[in-house]
Each structure stands twice: as C-alpha cells, then as structure tokens.
Amino acid sequence: MPRAFWKAGVQKMQKVYGAPIPDAQVEQLVDYLVKNYGDEKSRGTPPATSPVK
C-alpha cells in the first residue's frame, strides 16, 4: 500500500474513531506501517518480525 494509504488510515483512526494518537506521532506511526507492511515498491515482501522465543 502507498504511504498516503497508511497516513489516511491513521488519520481516520484519530478523527473518526477517536484513537488517542497525538498529531506529533502520526508520521512515526506511518513510517512504521510503511517499513513493516510495505508500500507499492516493496509489495510481496513479508512484514519484519521478531523471532519467537
């Protein structure tokens, strides 16, 4: 998904569903989503995960 998709989703969580996400953390959250769940360029790459202990 493109970065704009993730950002719109985070903003929807804030505004429509009242999620307590400070505006200052929106970009950090979007960075995380793009890095771990991809954008258009990294399609098909599995999300980064930590090994199970």
Secondary structure, 3 states (H helix, E strand, C coil): CCHHHHHHHHHHHHHCCCCCCCHHHHHHHHHHHHHHHCCCCCCCCCCCCCCCC
